[in-house]
Amino acid sequence: MREEMITKFQEIFDEAPQYKSFAPGRVNLIGEHTDYTGGYVFPLALDIGTYALGRKRRDRKFRFYSMNEPETGIIEVDKNWKYREKDDWANYPKGVVHILKSNGYTMDEGLDILFYGNIPRGAGLSSSASIELATGVLLDEMYGFQIERTKLVTYCREAENTYVGVNCGIMDQFIIGMAEKNRGLLLNTKDLTFQQVPLPLKDYSILIINSMIRRSLWDSGYNRCIEDAKRGEKILKDQGISTLTELTPRDRPLVEKHIKDPGIYGRIKHIITENHRTLEGVNLLKNGDIQGFGELMLQSHESLKKDFQVSIPQLDTLVEDSMNLGALGARMTGAGFGGCIVTIVPKVGVEKFKRAIIKNYEKTYGLTPEIYLVNSSDGAKCEKINREVNSQ
Ligand code: GLA
């Protein structure tokens, strides 16, 4: 792909690129809808992601081009850095440049940037945070800013929150910026302390199954989930509870007593139990108990379905079928309302498993689900392009 990208860059921008970056996508293993109330998450970075090539310009302009969206052509920005609906995907990299500029990072010369991504869009595998970080590390390296990585992650989230307008938590940008291959990352989203945790997979593989029901954070009730969670949090704060992670499933009577709205109660109940499952799940993995972890994944799905209410029948079917076909655990992953499930299955028989999943799903929904074998990856990185290799 790299050679094709370099050729395309030259074709589009007339000159050769100088730097290349890669930022992975992510799958969340457990800890869903907990990152906007300071809870725990446990995601993993994928080996699919966004590639970017960059070259400095002699003027102040920035030009963006995506090989995935050739119909939008080159998006050029000179002085007006405002969000523009018609710039579509390019608002993500534009947002990152804008946020860095507004935080005092000087970019006197502009850039030409070409992107290519292989994360299915709208599948809940974080294609947006991936393009943000691919841009972030490219800018950081090309201008020599040396921004501390957790700070860069925070800027990328700010771009999504304040520029694109999705109030997402920090999970996606954090794992994409900080991941280590073969490790899940347990993150406390309140204080950003984290641990890299090896995955004792041995005879098991992690699969992602795409329901092919495209979700969009805009159309979905994502921002509504946040509103409900914040309202519930506020009610409990008035009772002296400073954060939801202080509560455990045993505090249910207290929550029931104070939160009367059933919708909000369900959201809060999920968040409290999910925080607990996430910490417990990571402890099980540390003890090599992948079976136990699988059981918690299934409980997490049930809770997202019944209490938090962000699953859809297609995801439920995929979870149920996975379990019937011998998975250790399965759950919807990401915001919900469509997208993917993640499941842990024995390596032996994996092809048979896939065939059965596809057959049943096609029969029920008339759609063919895509199945991806998860290979993990390190976090986003950027390097100079070696000219000799380039000219070969
Ligand atoms: C989206 C958001 C994340 C997180 C998940 C749900 O992926 O970007 O911050 O809230 O949904 O866990």
Boltz pocket constraint, residues with backbone or C-beta under 6 A from the ligand:
constraints:
  - pocket:
      binder: B
      contacts: [[A, 28], [A, 31], [A, 32], [A, 33], [A, 34], [A, 35], [A, 36], [A, 124], [A, 168], [A, 169], [A, 170], [A, 171], [A, 172], [A, 334], [A, 335]]
      max_distance: 6.0
